[in-house]
C-alpha cells in the first residue's frame, strides 16, 4: 500500500520528462505501440536492427546512481528515505539479514518506475546525441535500435555499450546481436513477437516489384509457452473433473489472454495452430480418460465443434493492425 501510494505521487513527476522512445509501464503506452513503431520504421527503410540484452539488469542497478537520478526531481527527504529503504531491503538467509548494494526488488510495485528512471539516461543521451544512427524503441529493459545501414548499426552498438557502461551495466555478449532485415534475410524477437520482412505478394503480382514489409507474429518461445500451459491443463492430474465444461473454463482465460495480446499483426497462422492444439489436447484427454472403456467410433464425435459447443474459446486470426483491431 505504501509503495503504491508513493508511486502515485512520484510517477507523474517523472512521467512528464520521459521520452517517446520508452513504452514500458507507462500510462497510455503499450507493447503494441512499440511494435507498431517498429513496423512503420521497417516500411520507411529500416533494414538493420541492434538487438540488445542487458546482463542481469534488475540485479545490476547501482543504488547510488539511481538515488542521484531520483533526487534531481524529488527533494522530499521522507520519500527519498523510503525509496532507499526499499532498494536495500535485502534478504534473510540463515536468520541473518543481508543488505542489497545493487539491484531493485523484482515484483515490487515501484520497481518498473525505478527501472524507467534509471534507463531514462539511455533514452536522453541517445535522443540528444545519436538519433541520427537509428531509432531507439525501449520497453523497460528490453530494447532495440532500428537503423538504415549496416555501418550505422555497428556504430550504434558501440555507442550503446558506452552509455550502458556509464550506468554500470553490461550487455550480454551472447544475446546482443546485429540483425539484417533486407530481403527477409533475418528476423528478431521482441516483446513476445518474431519480426521479419516478408515479400508483398500483391505488389509482386500486380507490378512485378519486390517490396518487403516488416511483419510480426508470436515467437517460437511464445508458442511454446501457451502450448505448455494448455498441456498442463489437459494432463492426467485433471482426471477428477467430471464435467468437461469445468476444464474448458480453465483453458479459456489462457487462450483469450494470449489471443488478446497477439491480436494485432500477422498472427492468423499461429492462432490456427494454437486453436487446433487446444482441440487435439482436449480430445486426447477424453480418449485417455476413457481408456479401455472407449467404444469403437466414439472418439470421432469429439470434433472441434463438439468442444466449441461446450464453450471452448476459438482463436481465429486475420491480418489486423491497431487502427482496425
C-alpha positions in Angstrom: 0.0 0.0 0.0 2.8 2.4 0.9 4.7 1.6 -2.3 1.6 2.2 -4.4 0.8 5.5 -2.7 4.4 6.6 -3.2 4.2 5.6 -6.9 1.1 7.6 -7.4 2.8 10.7 -6.1 6.2 10.2 -7.8 5.2 8.8 -11.2 3.6 12.0 -12.6 6.7 14.0 -11.8 9.0 11.7 -13.8 6.4 10.8 -16.5 6.4 14.5 -17.6 10.1 14.1 -18.6 10.1 10.6 -20.1 10.7 10.4 -23.8 8.5 8.9 -26.7 11.1 6.1 -27.2 10.1 4.5 -23.9 6.9 2.3 -23.9 7.0 0.0 -20.9 5.0 0.5 -17.7 3.8 4.0 -18.7 0.3 5.4 -18.8 -1.4 5.1 -22.2 1.5 3.3 -23.7 1.8 -0.4 -24.5 3.8 -3.2 -26.1 1.6 -2.9 -29.2 2.6 0.7 -29.6 6.3 -0.2 -29.5 5.7 -3.0 -32.1 3.8 -0.7 -34.3 6.6 1.9 -34.2 9.0 -0.8 -35.5 6.6 -1.9 -38.2 6.4 1.7 -39.5 10.2 2.2 -39.3 10.6 -1.0 -41.3 8.4 0.3 -44.0 10.5 3.5 -44.2 13.8 1.8 -44.9 14.8 0.4 -41.5 16.8 -2.7 -42.6 19.2 -3.2 -39.7 18.4 -3.8 -36.1 20.6 -3.8 -33.0 19.0 -6.3 -30.5 20.3 -5.6 -27.0 20.2 -7.7 -23.9 21.4 -6.2 -20.6 23.1 -8.7 -18.4 21.1 -9.1 -15.1 19.6 -5.6 -15.4 17.4 -5.6 -12.3 20.2 -7.1 -10.2 22.8 -4.6 -11.5 21.1 -1.2 -11.0 23.5 0.9 -8.9 21.7 2.3 -5.9 23.8 5.5 -5.5 23.4 6.4 -9.2 19.7 5.7 -9.1 19.2 7.8 -6.0 21.1 10.7 -7.6 18.7 10.4 -10.6 15.7 10.4 -8.4 16.9 13.3 -6.3 17.1 15.5 -9.4 13.3 15.8 -9.3 12.4 14.7 -5.8 13.6 16.8 -2.8 11.3 15.4 -0.1 13.7 13.6 2.3 10.9 11.2 3.5 10.3 9.9 0.0 14.0 9.5 -0.7 14.4 7.7 2.6 11.6 5.3 1.7 13.0 4.6 -1.7 16.4 3.8 -0.3 14.9 1.6 2.3 13.1 -0.5 -0.4 16.2 -0.7 -2.5 18.4 -2.0 0.3 15.7 -4.2 1.9 17.9 -7.3 1.2 17.2 -10.9 2.0 17.3 -13.1 5.1 19.5 -16.2 5.0 20.1 -18.4 8.0 18.5 -15.9 10.2 20.8 -13.1 9.1 19.8 -10.1 7.0 22.0 -9.3 4.0 21.6 -5.7 2.7 21.5 -5.2 -1.1 24.0 -2.8 -2.6 22.7 -3.0 -6.1 19.5 -4.0 -8.0 15.9 -3.4 -7.4 13.4 -5.9 -5.9 11.6 -7.6 -8.8 7.9 -7.7 -8.3 7.7 -4.5 -6.3 5.0 -2.1 -7.3 7.5 0.7 -7.8 10.3 -1.3 -9.4 9.2 -0.7 -13.1 9.1 3.1 -12.4 12.6 3.0 -10.9 13.9 1.0 -13.9 12.5 3.6 -16.3 14.1 6.4 -14.3 17.4 4.6 -14.5 17.2 3.9 -18.2 15.9 7.4 -19.0 19.6 8.3 -19.1 19.9 6.0 -22.2 16.8 7.5 -23.8 18.1 11.0 -23.2 21.7 10.5 -24.4 20.5 8.6 -27.4 17.9 11.1 -28.5 20.2 14.0 -28.0 23.4 12.7 -29.5 22.8 9.5 -31.6 19.3 9.6 -33.0 20.9 10.0 -36.5 22.2 6.5 -36.2 18.8 4.9 -35.6 15.6 4.9 -33.7 15.6 3.6 -30.1 12.5 1.6 -29.1 12.6 0.6 -25.4 10.1 -1.4 -23.3 11.6 -1.4 -19.7 15.0 -3.1 -20.0 14.1 -4.7 -23.4 15.1 -2.5 -26.3 16.2 -2.5 -29.9 17.6 0.2 -32.3 16.5 0.2 -35.9 19.0 1.6 -38.4 19.0 2.2 -42.1 22.5 0.9 -42.8 24.9 -1.7 -41.5 27.5 0.9 -40.7 25.1 2.9 -38.6 24.1 -0.3 -36.8 27.7 -1.1 -35.9 28.3 2.4 -34.6 25.0 2.2 -32.7 26.3 -0.9 -30.9 29.5 0.9 -29.8 27.6 3.9 -28.5 25.1 1.8 -26.6 27.9 -0.1 -24.9 29.4 3.3 -23.9 26.2 4.6 -22.4 25.4 1.4 -20.5 28.9 1.4 -19.1 28.2 4.9 -17.6 25.2 3.3 -16.0 27.4 0.5 -14.6 25.5 -2.0 -16.8 26.8 -4.6 -19.3 25.4 -6.0 -22.5 25.1 -9.8 -22.6 27.7 -10.9 -25.2 25.8 -13.9 -26.4 22.3 -12.3 -26.6 23.2 -9.0 -28.1 23.4 -9.0 -31.9 23.0 -7.1 -35.1 20.3 -8.3 -37.5 19.9 -7.6 -41.2 16.3 -7.4 -42.3 16.8 -6.8 -46.0 15.0 -9.3 -48.3 13.8 -11.1 -45.3 17.3 -12.5 -44.6 17.0 -12.5 -40.8 14.4 -11.7 -38.1 14.4 -10.9 -34.4 12.3 -11.5 -31.3 10.9 -8.6 -29.4 8.1 -8.4 -26.8 7.0 -12.0 -27.5 6.8 -11.5 -31.2 9.0 -12.5 -34.1 9.6 -9.7 -36.6 10.8 -10.3 -40.1 10.4 -8.7 -43.5 8.2 -10.5 -45.9 7.7 -10.1 -49.7 4.4 -8.5 -50.6 2.7 -11.0 -52.8 0.1 -8.5 -54.0 2.6 -5.9 -55.2 4.7 -8.7 -56.9 1.6 -10.0 -58.8 0.5 -6.5 -59.8 3.8 -4.8 -60.6 6.5 -7.4 -60.5 8.3 -5.4 -57.9 10.0 -7.0 -54.8 8.7 -4.9 -51.9 9.2 -6.2 -48.4 7.2 -5.2 -45.3 8.0 -5.9 -41.7 5.5 -8.3 -40.3 5.2 -9.9 -36.8 3.7 -13.0 -35.3 4.1 -14.9 -32.0 7.7 -16.0 -31.4 8.6 -19.7 -31.0 9.0 -19.1 -27.3 5.5 -17.6 -27.0 4.1 -20.5 -28.9 5.9 -23.0 -26.6 4.6 -21.2 -23.5 1.0 -21.3 -24.5 1.1 -24.9 -25.6 2.8 -25.8 -22.4 0.0 -24.2 -20.4 -2.7 -25.9 -22.4 -0.8 -29.2 -21.9 -0.7 -28.7 -18.2 -4.5 -28.0 -18.1 -5.2 -31.2 -20.1 -2.9 -33.6 -18.2 -3.9 -36.6 -16.2 -4.0 -34.6 -12.9 -7.3 -33.2 -14.1 -8.9 -36.6 -14.4 -11.0 -35.8 -11.4 -13.0 -33.3 -13.5 -16.3 -35.0 -14.4 -17.9 -32.1 -16.3 -15.7 -31.1 -19.2 -17.1 -27.6 -19.0 -15.1 -27.1 -15.8 -11.8 -27.9 -17.6 -12.7 -25.7 -20.6 -13.3 -22.8 -18.2 -9.7 -23.2 -17.0 -8.4 -23.2 -20.6 -10.4 -20.3 -21.9 -8.7 -17.5 -20.0 -5.3 -18.8 -21.3 -6.5 -18.8 -24.9 -8.3 -15.5 -24.5 -5.4 -13.7 -22.8 -2.9 -15.0 -25.3 -5.1 -14.1 -28.2 -5.8 -10.5 -27.0 -2.0 -9.8 -26.7 -1.2 -11.1 -30.2 -4.5 -9.9 -31.9 -2.6 -7.3 -34.0 -0.1 -8.2 -36.7 0.1 -11.3 -38.8 -0.8 -14.0 -36.3 -3.5 -15.8 -38.3 -1.5 -19.0 -38.9 -0.2 -19.1 -35.3 -3.7 -18.6 -34.0 -4.9 -21.5 -36.1 -2.1 -23.7 -34.8 -2.9 -23.0 -31.1 -6.6 -23.3 -31.7 -6.0 -26.8 -33.2 -3.6 -27.7 -30.4 -6.2 -27.0 -27.7 -8.8 -29.1 -29.5 -6.4 -32.0 -30.0 -5.3 -31.9 -26.4 -8.9 -32.0 -25.1 -9.7 -34.9 -27.5 -6.7 -36.8 -26.2 -7.7 -36.0 -22.7 -11.0 -37.7 -23.2 -9.5 -40.7 -25.0 -7.0 -41.4 -22.2 -9.7 -40.9 -19.5 -12.0 -43.4 -21.3 -9.1 -45.9 -21.7 -10.4 -49.4 -22.3 -13.9 -48.2 -22.0 -13.6 -46.2 -25.2 -16.1 -47.6 -27.7 -15.4 -48.0 -31.4 -16.0 -44.8 -33.2 -16.8 -42.8 -30.0 -13.8 -40.5 -30.4 -15.0 -39.5 -33.9 -17.7 -37.4 -32.4 -15.2 -35.3 -30.4 -14.7 -32.8 -33.2 -13.7 -29.2 -32.8 -17.4 -28.2 -33.0 -18.1 -30.6 -30.1 -15.8 -28.7 -27.7 -16.9 -25.3 -29.0 -20.5 -26.2 -28.2 -19.3 -26.8 -24.6 -17.9 -23.3 -24.5 -14.3 -23.6 -25.8 -12.9 -20.3 -26.9 -11.9 -20.1 -30.6 -8.7 -18.4 -31.7 -9.3 -17.0 -35.1 -6.8 -14.7 -36.7 -6.6 -12.3 -39.6 -4.1 -9.7 -40.5 -5.0 -6.7 -38.3 -3.3 -3.6 -37.1 -4.3 -1.3 -34.2 -6.4 1.1 -36.4 -8.8 -1.8 -37.3 -8.2 -4.2 -34.5 
